Amino acid sequence: MEQRLTIITIGVKNLQRSRDFYLNVFGWKPTESSTEGVVFFQLNGIQLALFPQESLADDAGVDPQGNGFRRYSLAHNVRSEQEVDELVAQLEAKGAQVVKRPEKVFWGGYSSYIADPDDNLWEIAYNPFLALDDLGNAKMPSIH
């Protein structure tokens, strides 16, 4: 299997509320392939999809009542600690729930966590060990 991730689909309780959050708080634009039943956002080489949790559970053949910590987070990396502070402040001003305020972290970076309307965790982070290209894509380190 090739090392590839193409779409992350989040099962949401209320599709319109989640769509509004990603549009109005994050400022993202849905793709033209979005419909009344699913919303897609084109990111850096992958897509994020919002899909009603009942429909996603039915499609996967699992119980839709997921609860507790989901054991994953989504990350949005920026180029400096100041950018973390600024972005978290902007998101909070637009109504995002800040779960953890920006701070230096044990692995040497600087990060914060916010939650979307379904309590999915988004880490807003500066990682001094991760280079980003002009588009914000993670760059592979050069090997000498």
Secondary structure as GFF3:
##gff-version 3
##sequence-region A 1 144
A	DSSP	beta_strand	7	12	.	.	.	ID=ss1
A	DSSP	alpha_helix	15	24	.	.	.	ID=ss2
A	DSSP	beta_strand	39	42	.	.	.	ID=ss3
A	DSSP	beta_strand	47	52	.	.	.	ID=ss4
A	DSSP	alpha_helix	53	60	.	.	.	ID=ss5
A	DSSP	beta_strand	74	78	.	.	.	ID=ss6
A	DSSP	alpha_helix	81	93	.	.	.	ID=ss7
A	DSSP	beta_strand	97	104	.	.	.	ID=ss8
A	DSSP	beta_strand	110	115	.	.	.	ID=ss9
A	DSSP	beta_strand	121	126	.	.	.	ID=ss10
A	DSSP	beta_strand	131	132	.	.	.	ID=ss11
A	DSSP	beta_strand	138	139	.	.	.	ID=ss12
###
